[in-house]
Structures are given as structure tokens and as C-alpha cells.
Amino acid sequence: HLCFALLFTASNGWASPIEIFGFGSRHAAKTGAVSATVDDFASGYYNPAGLAFNTSKSFTLGFLASHASLDINDRQEGIDQNLGLTLGMNAPLPLGGFLKNRIFVGMGLFLLPDISVQIIARFPEEPFYPYYDNRTQRIVVLPTVAIRLNDRFAFGFGINFLGTLGGTVDAGEGAMRSLETRVNQTIPSLARINAGLKFRASKSIDVALVFRQEFSIPFTTVTQTTVAGEPINIHIAASGLFTPTQ
């Protein structure tokens, strides 16, 4: 298959293990250049419309492990959470008549063994690797729907889900005049859209167009501390794992 990239270019956006390592071994081996050929659970990221050109059912199970040899000021620096589980499924909806092999669904997951949400906030003077820092500690949930209009043309969309973080931290002097802390944090959900078109121009040429909505994880924490009767309040508001619109 041949994929054309016309007029549009975009810089890399590193927001999850998918962008760093790839989604599934087959697509990782092609360095993610699969927008016109993907047709399995990974379509939710690479091109949701590709799901409509696979009329079979499939289930995928894989493991991802990585090792980093990085140095900062002669100090060895690793990558947190370098082990994950990849799960995927895709199938046509069991419909008859005109709708037979027209509507397809898929689900792609990247799961971590012991983390739901992890956010790392660095000090401005602290050196780190922004392409790897906090990127591999993200759970990926990508449900996908694709519709095939005819033998040549299909469109689809996927929903990129993640949890954000927000809440308060209250600290004050206790009975023994030591600081006592109360933490109240919530993890609301966040969703962004991936959409795609695919056109089968011939048996050997497929043309694809993919859109990925801007993505980031906003987090806020309000710290209210009272020391010797004097309030010391800190309000932290930031966005992590930013990926531009592509």
C-alpha cells in the first residue's frame, strides 16, 4: 500500500507510550507510518477509518518492556514504569442486509501494573528528558467506530480517554504543633477525538487523512497551610503531556 502525505506536516507529540514505542509490535516495526494500512485495534490512534477494511474478528495481547540508558550531568537517568500490557480487539457489528460489514468497532488499551494516574512536576532549574519524563506512566483507552460507505471509502473516529487530577491539600498545626495534612484529590475523565478518512484508489494505492485533537492533562492543586496562625496558600495549575493538534 502507498500512503501520500500532502501539504500537511506536524511535529512529534509525545503524550503516551503509543507515541514513544508504537501501538502493537507490527506498527512499531514500521515506525508508525501506517495511516493508510492499519486495520486492527490500533486504528483508534493511527487512523480510525482503517478499521472498516478488516471484516474479520481479532484479539490482541502483548507486553511492552523498555530500558533506557540516559545520562544527566554524569548521573544515570532511567524511565519510570517501563512495563505495560497491550490489549486490543476489533470486529464488524453482526448486522444483516445493507449494513452487513458496514459498521466496525474496536478497542485499544495500554495498561500499567500499578498506576492509574501519575503526574510529575519538575522544578524550573531541574534538568530532565521531556520526551520520556512522565510519558510512559499513562494508561491508554481508545474505543473506535468506523463506517464503510462502499468498497473504496470509509471514515471513523476514536475517543482518547484519560484521567486528570485536581483537588486541595490542607495543612495546619495539630495538637502537638506538628503539621497535619488533609488531601482531597479527584480524577475526572478527559476525552479527545481522533478522526480519519480512508480512500482505496486502487488495489495498490490507499490514501488516508487523519486528525488528532490537541491533547493535554490539566491538573490543579490548591494548598492551604496555616503556620503560627498565618495562612500560606499555594495554587498550582498546569498542563502535562501536551500534544498539539495534528
Residue pairs with C-beta under 8 A, 6 or more apart in sequence:
1 36
1 37
1 204
1 205
1 206
2 36
2 204
2 205
2 206
3 33
3 35
3 36
3 37
3 206
3 207
3 208
4 207
10 244
10 246
11 244
12 19
13 19
13 212
13 215
13 242
13 243
13 244
13 246
14 20
14 130
14 131
14 132
14 135
14 241
14 243
15 135
15 138
15 215
15 216
15 241
15 242
15 243
16 110
16 135
16 138
16 140
16 241
17 64
17 84
17 110
17 135
17 136
17 138
17 140
18 45
18 110
18 140
19 135
19 243
20 131
20 132
20 135
20 136
21 28
21 64
21 66
22 28
22 29
22 31
22 32
23 42
23 45
23 46
23 86
23 108
23 110
23 140
24 40
24 41
24 42
24 60
24 62
24 86
24 88
25 62
27 34
27 38
27 42
27 46
32 46
34 42
34 46
34 47
35 46
35 47
35 50
35 196
35 208
35 210
36 47
36 50
36 198
36 206
36 207
36 208
37 50
37 206
38 46
38 47
38 50
39 50
39 51
39 53
39 54
39 90
40 51
40 54
40 58
40 60
40 88
40 90
40 106
41 58
41 60
41 88
41 89
41 90
41 106
41 107
41 108
41 144
42 88
42 108
43 49
43 50
43 51
43 90
43 106
43 108
43 144
43 146
43 156
43 158
43 196
44 51
44 106
44 107
44 108
44 142
44 143
44 144
44 158
44 159
44 160
44 194
45 108
45 142
45 158
45 160
45 194
46 210
47 156
47 196
47 198
47 208
47 210
48 144
48 145
48 146
48 155
48 156
48 157
48 158
48 194
48 195
48 196
49 146
49 154
49 155
49 156
49 196
49 197
49 198
49 208
50 146
50 154
50 156
50 196
50 198
50 208
51 90
51 104
51 105
51 106
51 144
51 145
51 146
51 156
52 102
52 104
52 146
52 147
52 148
52 154
52 156
52 198
53 148
53 154
53 198
53 200
54 90
54 104
55 92
55 101
56 91
57 89
57 90
57 91
57 92
58 88
58 89
58 90
58 91
59 88
59 89
60 86
60 87
60 88
60 89
61 85
61 86
61 87
62 85
62 86
62 87
63 83
63 84
63 85
63 86
64 83
64 84
64 85
64 86
64 110
65 82
65 83
66 79
66 82
66 83
66 136
67 78
67 82
68 77
68 78
68 79
68 82
68 132
69 76
70 76
70 77
70 78
70 79
70 129
70 132
71 77
72 127
72 128
72 129
73 127
77 128
77 129
79 132
79 136
80 118
80 120
80 134
80 136
80 137
81 112
81 115
81 118
81 136
81 137
82 136
83 112
83 113
84 110
84 111
84 112
84 113
84 136
85 109
85 110
85 111
85 112
85 113
86 108
86 109
86 110
87 107
87 108
87 109
87 110
87 111
88 106
88 107
88 108
88 109
89 106
89 107
90 104
90 105
90 106
90 107
90 144
91 104
91 105
91 106
92 100
92 101
92 102
92 103
92 104
93 99
93 103
93 104
93 105
95 102
95 103
101 148
102 147
102 148
102 149
103 145
103 146
103 147
103 148
104 145
104 146
104 147
104 148
104 156
105 143
105 144
105 145
105 146
106 143
106 144
106 145
106 146
107 142
107 143
107 144
108 140
108 141
108 142
108 144
108 158
109 139
109 140
109 141
109 142
110 138
110 139
110 140
111 139
112 137
112 138
112 139
115 137
115 139
116 139
116 163
116 187
117 139
117 163
117 164
117 165
117 187
118 134
118 137
119 134
119 165
119 217
119 219
119 240
120 133
120 134
120 137
120 240
121 236
121 238
121 240
122 128
122 133
134 240
134 241
135 241
138 162
138 241
139 162
139 163
140 160
140 162
141 160
141 161
141 162
142 158
142 159
142 160
142 161
142 194
143 158
143 159
143 161
144 156
144 157
144 158
144 159
145 156
145 157
145 158
146 154
146 155
146 156
147 154
147 155
147 156
148 154
149 155
151 200
152 199
152 200
152 201
153 197
153 198
153 199
153 200
154 197
154 198
155 195
155 196
155 197
155 198
156 195
156 196
157 193
157 194
157 195
157 196
158 193
158 194
158 195
159 191
159 192
159 193
159 194
160 191
160 192
160 193
160 194
160 212
160 213
160 215
161 189
161 190
161 191
162 189
162 190
162 217
163 187
163 188
163 189
163 190
164 187
164 188
164 189
164 190
164 217
164 218
164 219
165 185
165 186
165 187
165 217
165 219
165 220
165 221
166 185
166 186
166 188
166 218
166 219
166 220
166 221
167 183
167 184
167 185
167 186
167 220
167 221
167 222
168 183
168 184
168 185
168 221
168 222
168 223
168 224
169 181
169 182
169 183
169 184
169 221
169 222
169 223
169 224
170 181
170 182
170 183
170 184
170 223
170 224
170 225
171 179
171 180
171 181
171 182
171 223
171 224
171 225
171 226
172 179
172 180
172 225
172 226
172 227
173 179
173 180
173 226
173 227
173 228
174 180
179 225
179 227
185 221
190 217
190 218
192 212
192 213
192 214
192 215
193 211
193 212
193 213
194 210
194 211
194 212
194 213
195 210
195 211
196 208
196 209
196 210
196 211
197 208
197 209
197 210
198 206
198 207
198 208
199 206
199 207
199 208
200 206
201 207
210 246
211 245
211 246
212 243
212 245
212 246
213 245
214 242
214 243
214 244
214 245
215 241
215 242
215 243
216 239
216 240
216 241
216 242
216 243
217 239
217 240
217 241
218 237
218 238
218 239
219 236
219 237
219 238
219 239
219 240
220 235
220 236
220 237
220 238
221 235
221 236
222 233
222 234
222 235
222 236
223 233
223 234
223 235
223 236
224 231
224 233
225 231
225 232
225 233
225 234
226 232
